[in-house]
Amino acid sequence: MTRLGTLYGLGVGPGDPELLTLKAARILGQVDTVFAASSSKNDYSIAAAIVAPHLPATAAVTRLPFPMTRDDAALATAWAANAAAMAAVLADGRDAAFITLGDPLLYSTFGYVLPLLRALLPDLPVVVVPGITSFQAAAARTGQVLVESGENLLIASGVDEDGRLRRALAEADNAVILKAYRSFPQLRTMLGELGLAQGTTFVTRLGHKGEAVERRLDMAPEKPHYLSLCLIKRGQT
């Protein structure tokens, strides 16, 4: 029986290729196949562009199409198809890396695909290599301390379903809002109502062309890019 290949979940950071970890770079030079998620509307992968300087010339990069939709049925179909494509490579004994922006276990496509792969290949060896998150890089870029002393830090999505985000922000000392592009005008209004607008820094396209930092929330665009986040420091003026 052919041994199963090893699946590596590699976090590649927010954008700067130099923020890739040494371990991730080493693994990229050893695996047989690199899987990279991309929109089903094109064949471009941000993660693949980030790791390109670290790939050997012989590296095989396979792009996995994922639809940008909230249709659960369409998403489930795409995840199942992509998991099957990955399973075929791994079942053949070939090692593979699934590359993902930021960290593999934080708002990542890897988290959706992994359970499906484990269902297809119960004995699959999996190694997860953490990556630098967008909010860590944004804090470094802006020089903003995320937390200190006994403070807590909320990490949340920009979607405020049933008021959950508002309630969480009301209790948090400091916060990171990822996926801030979703319903951004409503998010900006909420932060103003909670008295947090003055302490919010907006960061978009970090490490990519068009990178921008706005320390005044009212200067942020109405429709931000997908790669946008907010750093929130309570009590900051």
Secondary structure, DSSP 8 states (H G I E B T S, - for coil): ------EEEEE-BSS-GGGS-HHHHHHHTT-SEEEEEEETT-S--HHHHHHGGGS-TT-EEEEEEE-----HHHHHHHHHHHHHHHHHHHHTT--EEEEESB-TTSS-THHHHHHHHHHH-TT--EEEE----HHHHHHHHHT-----TT--EEEEES--GGGHHHHHHHH-SEEEEESTTTTHHHHHHHHHHTT-GGGEEEEESTTSTT-EEESSGGGS-SS--SSEEEEEETT--
